[in-house]
Amino acid sequence: MKIATFTHDGRRRIGVVEGAEIVDASASGAAPSDMIALLAGGTAALDALRKAAAGAPRLALADVHLDAPVPEPRKFLAIGLNYAGHVAETGRDAPQFPVFFNKQTSCVAGPYDAIHRPRVSNALDYEGELAFVIGKRCRHVPKACARDVIAGYLICHDVSVRDWQFKAQTMTLGKSFDTHGPIGPWLTTPDEVGDPHDLELSTFVNGERRQHARTSQLIHDCFDQVALLSTVCTLEPGDVISTGTPEGVAGAMKPPKWLVPGDVVRIEISGLGHLENRVVQEPDDTTIY
């Protein structure tokens, strides 16, 4: 299934994407209306969603707003320097241990939402990435069992503010600006994905392909990451983990081709769909106090 979170007539709920339509699977109340509750319900909740979708009303995708599939994840984790080509273009040595960081969950945005160039920096960069979502509460998961705790896969745009990223050695600040975590366009369940480590990824800026790789090139694959992270902390339904970006980022170009207002970034992963985010200057109304 392709499970989406969407808003229509001012109400957010869960739907199943089929072609150019979305089935309003939570309309009857037989299935949960938010993604974390759905995933926490396990197989029974997913079966209820399939059953509800069979006779539920349909809407054109063009008539709804697709939100982030998990609008408020408990955790949003990402790994750096996880493709050899990206390591090489940064001029850094390959890390001896996987480099994980947090993206604060307030950065989450929808698959077609605008991203802000912040007031405090012009060093705005793109990173197209495969991400996955945890489907069950788990700890100390062996790599051989890791696929069993993944609810599905999606695309992540790990937007990065490079000068802030390098000022803070944990990278978290430069990765966590509001709007800088578009994910989606929906959650694709593992049965539809097949091998998550054999997918084609491309990132385009204004139609120019800047990144192109296959997920087979990941240094630490999805299952490695589940095993390592679950050694440290309990992973929970709805946690989002982004798996790293390949070479071709703006900051590695000479001179850097930073994103500017008006640029459109499109990220495609085979079988998962695409994200498309337009860059705008951060509006004045983001000030809150």
GIJODA-V248580 format. One record per residue. N is the residue number from 1. RES is the residue in three letters. PSI is psi in degrees with one decimal (* if undefined). Layout:
((N & RES & PSI) (N & RES & PSI))
This chain:
((1 & MET & 153.5) (2 & LYS & 108.2) (3 & ILE & 123.6) (4 & ALA & 152.3) (5 & THR & 128.2) (6 & PHE & 160.8) (7 & THR & 132.5) (8 & HIS & 132.2) (9 & ASP & 38.2) (10 & GLY & 7.6) (11 & ARG & 131.0) (12 & ARG & 136.5) (13 & ARG & -175.0) (14 & ILE & 141.8) (15 & GLY & 163.9) (16 & VAL & 123.8) (17 & VAL & 127.7) (18 & GLU & 104.3) (19 & GLY & -127.2) (20 & ALA & 14.4) (21 & GLU & 159.5) (22 & ILE & 130.5) (23 & VAL & 122.1) (24 & ASP & 76.6) (25 & ALA & -20.3) (26 & SER & 4.7) (27 & ALA & -37.3) (28 & SER & -12.5) (29 & GLY & 1.9) (30 & ALA & -17.2) (31 & ALA & 153.3) (32 & PRO & 153.0) (33 & SER & 0.8) (34 & ASP & 154.9) (35 & MET & -42.0) (36 & ILE & -42.2) (37 & ALA & -39.1) (38 & LEU & -49.7) (39 & LEU & -38.1) (40 & ALA & -25.0) (41 & GLY & -8.7) (42 & GLY & -153.4) (43 & THR & -38.0) (44 & ALA & -41.9) (45 & ALA & -39.0) (46 & LEU & -38.2) (47 & ASP & -39.1) (48 & ALA & -36.7) (49 & LEU & -45.9) (50 & ARG & -43.8) (51 & LYS & -43.9) (52 & ALA & -35.5) (53 & ALA & -24.5) (54 & ALA & -34.4) (55 & GLY & 16.9) (56 & ALA & 157.3) (57 & PRO & 152.0) (58 & ARG & 146.6) (59 & LEU & 149.8) (60 & ALA & 135.1) (61 & LEU & -33.9) (62 & ALA & -17.0) (63 & ASP & 2.8) (64 & VAL & 164.0) (65 & HIS & 118.3) (66 & LEU & 121.3) (67 & ASP & 173.9) (68 & ALA & 133.5) (69 & PRO & -39.1) (70 & VAL & 92.4) (71 & PRO & -31.2) (72 & GLU & 70.5) (73 & PRO & 151.3) (74 & ARG & -38.3) (75 & LYS & 145.3) (76 & PHE & 100.9) (77 & LEU & 152.0) (78 & ALA & 159.4) (79 & ILE & 140.5) (80 & GLY & 158.4) (81 & LEU & 54.4) (82 & ASN & 9.8) (83 & TYR & 135.7) (84 & ALA & -37.7) (85 & GLY & -38.0) (86 & HIS & -38.9) (87 & VAL & -45.3) (88 & ALA & -41.7) (89 & GLU & -20.9) (90 & THR & -15.8) (91 & GLY & 12.8) (92 & ARG & 162.4) (93 & ASP & 149.7) (94 & ALA & 133.2) (95 & PRO & 145.3) (96 & GLN & -17.9) (97 & PHE & 143.0) (98 & PRO & 137.7) (99 & VAL & 101.1) (100 & PHE & 151.6) (101 & PHE & 163.1) (102 & ASN & 139.5) (103 & LYS & 122.2) (104 & GLN & 139.3) (105 & THR & -14.8) (106 & SER & -8.2) (107 & CYS & -11.0) (108 & VAL & 135.7) (109 & ALA & 165.1) (110 & GLY & 168.2) (111 & PRO & -21.6) (112 & TYR & 15.3) (113 & ASP & 158.0) (114 & ALA & 150.7) (115 & ILE & 144.6) (116 & HIS & 133.3) (117 & ARG & 118.1) (118 & PRO & 156.9) (119 & ARG & -28.4) (120 & VAL & 1.9) (121 & SER & 147.7) (122 & ASN & -0.2) (123 & ALA & 62.7) (124 & LEU & 127.2) (125 & ASP & 158.6) (126 & TYR & 153.9) (127 & GLU & 110.3) (128 & GLY & 131.6) (129 & GLU & 148.7) (130 & LEU & 137.6) (131 & ALA & 161.7) (132 & PHE & 162.8) (133 & VAL & 132.7) (134 & ILE & 139.5) (135 & GLY & -11.4) (136 & LYS & 152.4) (137 & ARG & 129.8) (138 & CYS & 155.1) (139 & ARG & 145.5) (140 & HIS & 54.2) (141 & VAL & 121.4) (142 & PRO & 150.3) (143 & LYS & -37.1) (144 & ALA & -20.3) (145 & CYS & 0.5) (146 & ALA & -36.4) (147 & ARG & -24.7) (148 & ASP & -15.1) (149 & VAL & 2.4) (150 & ILE & 122.7) (151 & ALA & -29.5) (152 & GLY & -178.7) (153 & TYR & 152.9) (154 & LEU & -177.7) (155 & ILE & 143.1) (156 & CYS & 135.8) (157 & HIS & 99.0) (158 & ASP & 75.8) (159 & VAL & 137.9) (160 & SER & 134.3) (161 & VAL & 99.5) (162 & ARG & -41.8) (163 & ASP & -37.6) (164 & TRP & -32.8) (165 & GLN & -42.5) (166 & PHE & -17.8) (167 & LYS & -32.7) (168 & ALA & 114.7) (169 & GLN & -21.6) (170 & THR & -11.2) (171 & MET & -12.6) (172 & THR & -42.8) (173 & LEU & -43.4) (174 & GLY & -7.4) (175 & LYS & 0.7) (176 & SER & 10.5) (177 & PHE & 145.9) (178 & ASP & 140.2) (179 & THR & -1.6) (180 & HIS & 24.8) (181 & GLY & 55.1) (182 & PRO & 133.9) (183 & ILE & 154.7) (184 & GLY & -150.0) (185 & PRO & -16.2) (186 & TRP & 173.1) (187 & LEU & 119.3) (188 & THR & 122.7) (189 & THR & 152.6) (190 & PRO & -31.8) (191 & ASP & -25.3) (192 & GLU & -19.2) (193 & VAL & -36.3) (194 & GLY & -129.3) (195 & ASP & 111.0) (196 & PRO & -10.8) (197 & HIS & 26.1) (198 & ASP & 48.1) (199 & LEU & 147.6) (200 & GLU & 131.8) (201 & LEU & 133.2) (202 & SER & 140.6) (203 & THR & 128.3) (204 & PHE & 140.5) (205 & VAL & 115.4) (206 & ASN & 38.4) (207 & GLY & -9.3) (208 & GLU & 123.0) (209 & ARG & 121.1) (210 & ARG & -30.9) (211 & GLN & 141.1) (212 & HIS & 120.5) (213 & ALA & 173.8) (214 & ARG & 147.8) (215 & THR & -9.8) (216 & SER & -16.5) (217 & GLN & -1.9) (218 & LEU & 135.3) (219 & ILE & -48.0) (220 & HIS & 111.8) (221 & ASP & 179.9) (222 & CYS & -41.1) (223 & PHE & -35.7) (224 & ASP & -44.0) (225 & GLN & -39.6) (226 & VAL & -46.4) (227 & ALA & -44.0) (228 & LEU & -49.7) (229 & LEU & -38.5) (230 & SER & -12.3) (231 & THR & -31.2) (232 & VAL & -45.8) (233 & CYS & 158.7) (234 & THR & 125.6) (235 & LEU & 144.6) (236 & GLU & 156.3) (237 & PRO & 130.4) (238 & GLY & -10.1) (239 & ASP & 135.5) (240 & VAL & 131.9) (241 & ILE & 121.2) (242 & SER & 138.7) (243 & THR & 8.3) (244 & GLY & 160.4) (245 & THR & 148.2) (246 & PRO & -178.2) (247 & GLU & 161.0) (248 & GLY & 10.8) (249 & VAL & 157.7) (250 & ALA & -38.3) (251 & GLY & -18.8) (252 & ALA & -6.6) (253 & MET & 156.1) (254 & LYS & 104.5) (255 & PRO & 166.3) (256 & PRO & 141.4) (257 & LYS & 71.2) (258 & TRP & 150.2) (259 & LEU & 142.3) (260 & VAL & 158.6) (261 & PRO & 135.4) (262 & GLY & -22.7) (263 & ASP & 146.8) (264 & VAL & 123.6) (265 & VAL & 124.9) (266 & ARG & 126.6) (267 & ILE & 127.2) (268 & GLU & 137.6) (269 & ILE & 130.0) (270 & SER & 130.2) (271 & GLY & -11.9) (272 & LEU & -12.1) (273 & GLY & -148.5) (274 & HIS & 157.2) (275 & LEU & 150.2) (276 & GLU & 113.5) (277 & ASN & 127.1) (278 & ARG & 139.8) (279 & VAL & 131.3) (280 & VAL & 156.3) (281 & GLN & 139.4) (282 & GLU & 124.8) (283 & PRO & 157.5) (284 & ASP & -27.7) (285 & ASP & 10.0) (286 & THR & -7.4) (287 & THR & 125.1) (288 & ILE & 121.6) (289 & TYR & *))
